[in-house]
Amino acid sequence: MEIERKWLIDINKIPYVLDEYAHWDIIQAYISFKPTIRIRKIENLHENILTIKSSSKNNGLSRDEYEIEISDEEFNNLLNKTEGIILSKTRYRLKEDIYLYEIDIFHNEYEGLGYLEIEFESEEEAVSFIEPSWIIKELTYDVRYTNASLAKNRLNINDILNK
């Protein structure tokens, strides 16, 4: 079970020097949007993952997630079967208090877009978490801004940042 909250962030107001933290370049694409079946290449780790996600519970706060490691050949074969656009992003991982912050900075079609995601041990912990002051707005409960939606709908970056 994945319990996660997500926020839209202003990448110019991030209070960290991101390059000082662990980070990975990620290519992400979708074989299916319903159900959500995603492939992801984590280039720096030489790792490929096939992920299947259930429908969200509690309006996006939690859902079941299954991951399987796949080979480069399997990734490339599946990449030819994807729908929508291929997402490219850099994920930065850093510890803030007891929480692991994952900051995604998008490239290409979504250059300038940034998300903060935090996974929690329980829904109670997730709901009680006080968001950082440098976020623009919470996206947890808004399916329009999932990575799958970005890939499927080719959203306008200015529309996202101005909402």
C-alpha positions as CSV (number, residue, x, y, z in Angstrom):
1,M,0.0,0.0,0.0
2,E,1.3,3.4,-1.0
3,I,0.2,6.3,1.2
4,E,1.5,9.5,-0.4
5,R,0.8,13.3,-0.6
6,K,1.9,15.4,-3.5
7,W,2.4,19.2,-4.0
8,L,3.1,21.5,-6.9
9,I,6.2,23.5,-6.1
10,D,7.9,26.7,-7.4
11,I,11.2,25.3,-8.5
12,N,12.8,28.8,-7.9
13,K,11.8,28.7,-4.2
14,I,13.1,25.3,-3.2
15,P,15.2,26.0,0.0
16,Y,17.8,23.3,-0.9
17,V,20.7,23.1,-3.2
18,L,19.4,20.1,-5.0
19,D,22.6,18.9,-6.6
20,E,24.0,18.3,-3.1
21,Y,21.5,15.5,-2.7
22,A,21.1,12.0,-4.2
23,H,19.3,12.3,-7.5
24,W,18.3,10.1,-10.4
25,D,17.3,10.8,-14.0
26,I,14.1,9.0,-14.9
27,I,12.3,8.2,-18.1
28,Q,8.7,7.2,-17.5
29,A,6.0,6.1,-19.9
30,Y,2.6,4.4,-19.7
31,I,1.4,1.2,-21.3
32,S,-2.1,1.8,-20.0
33,F,-3.8,4.6,-18.2
34,K,-6.7,2.5,-16.9
35,P,-5.5,0.4,-15.2
36,T,-2.3,2.4,-14.6
37,I,0.6,0.4,-16.0
38,R,3.9,2.3,-16.1
39,I,7.4,1.6,-17.1
40,R,10.3,3.6,-15.7
41,K,14.0,3.7,-16.5
42,I,16.2,5.0,-13.7
43,E,19.3,5.8,-15.7
44,N,21.8,6.5,-13.0
45,L,20.9,3.1,-11.3
46,H,20.7,1.1,-14.5
47,E,17.3,0.0,-13.3
48,N,14.0,-0.6,-15.2
49,I,10.7,-1.1,-13.4
50,L,7.3,-2.1,-14.5
51,T,4.6,-0.8,-12.1
52,I,0.9,-1.6,-11.8
53,K,-1.2,0.7,-9.7
54,S,-4.7,0.1,-8.5
55,S,-7.4,2.8,-8.5
56,S,-6.7,5.3,-5.7
57,K,-8.5,5.1,-2.4
58,N,-9.5,8.1,-0.3
59,N,-9.4,10.4,-3.4
60,G,-5.7,9.9,-4.1
61,L,-4.1,9.5,-0.7
62,S,-3.5,5.8,-0.9
63,R,-3.5,2.9,-3.4
64,D,-2.0,-0.5,-4.0
65,E,1.2,-0.6,-6.1
66,Y,3.1,-3.6,-7.5
67,E,6.6,-3.3,-9.0
68,I,8.6,-5.7,-11.0
69,E,12.2,-5.2,-12.2
70,I,12.6,-5.7,-15.9
71,S,15.6,-5.9,-18.3
72,D,16.7,-3.2,-20.7
73,E,15.4,-5.4,-23.6
74,E,12.0,-5.7,-21.9
75,F,11.9,-2.0,-21.2
76,N,12.7,-1.1,-24.8
77,N,10.1,-3.5,-26.2
78,L,7.4,-2.1,-23.8
79,L,8.5,1.5,-24.7
80,N,7.3,0.8,-28.2
81,K,3.8,0.0,-26.9
82,T,3.3,3.1,-24.7
83,E,0.5,5.6,-24.9
84,G,0.8,9.4,-24.5
85,I,4.1,11.2,-24.2
86,I,7.3,10.0,-22.4
87,L,8.0,11.9,-19.3
88,S,11.6,12.9,-18.4
89,K,12.5,14.1,-14.9
90,T,15.1,14.3,-12.3
91,R,14.2,13.0,-8.8
92,Y,16.0,14.4,-5.8
93,R,15.8,12.6,-2.5
94,L,16.5,14.3,0.8
95,K,15.6,13.8,4.5
96,E,13.8,16.6,6.3
97,D,13.1,15.8,10.0
98,I,11.7,12.3,9.9
99,Y,10.4,12.5,6.3
100,L,11.9,11.5,3.0
101,Y,11.2,14.3,0.5
102,E,11.2,13.3,-3.2
103,I,11.4,16.3,-5.4
104,D,10.7,15.8,-9.1
105,I,12.0,18.4,-11.6
106,F,10.5,17.8,-15.0
107,H,12.2,18.3,-18.4
108,N,11.2,18.6,-22.1
109,E,7.5,19.2,-22.4
110,Y,7.1,20.0,-18.8
111,E,10.3,22.1,-18.3
112,G,9.8,24.3,-15.2
113,L,7.4,21.9,-13.4
114,G,8.2,20.6,-10.0
115,Y,6.5,18.3,-7.6
116,L,7.2,17.3,-4.0
117,E,6.0,13.9,-2.9
118,I,6.2,12.3,0.6
119,E,5.2,8.8,1.5
120,F,3.8,8.1,4.9
121,E,3.4,5.1,7.2
122,S,-0.3,5.7,7.8
123,E,-3.1,7.8,6.5
124,E,-3.4,9.4,9.9
125,E,0.3,10.5,9.7
126,A,-0.3,11.8,6.1
127,V,-3.3,13.8,7.0
128,S,-1.6,15.4,10.0
129,F,1.5,16.4,8.2
130,I,2.0,20.2,7.9
131,E,3.1,21.1,4.4
132,P,6.3,23.1,3.7
133,S,5.8,26.9,3.2
134,W,7.4,26.8,-0.2
135,I,4.7,24.8,-2.0
136,I,2.2,26.3,-4.4
137,K,-0.7,24.0,-3.8
138,E,-1.5,20.4,-2.9
139,L,-2.2,18.0,-5.7
140,T,-2.8,14.8,-3.7
141,Y,-6.6,14.8,-4.3
142,D,-6.5,16.2,-7.9
143,V,-6.1,13.5,-10.5
144,R,-5.5,16.1,-13.2
145,Y,-1.9,16.4,-12.0
146,T,-0.8,12.8,-11.7
147,N,2.2,11.7,-13.8
148,A,-0.2,9.5,-15.8
149,S,-2.4,12.6,-16.5
150,L,0.7,14.6,-17.6
151,A,1.6,11.8,-20.1
152,K,-1.9,11.3,-21.3
153,N,-3.3,14.8,-21.6
154,R,-0.2,16.9,-22.6
155,L,-1.2,19.7,-20.2
156,N,0.0,23.2,-20.7
157,I,2.8,24.0,-18.3
158,N,1.5,27.6,-17.8
159,D,-2.0,26.4,-17.0
160,I,-0.5,24.1,-14.3
161,L,1.7,26.7,-12.7
162,N,-1.1,29.4,-12.7
163,K,-3.8,27.3,-11.1
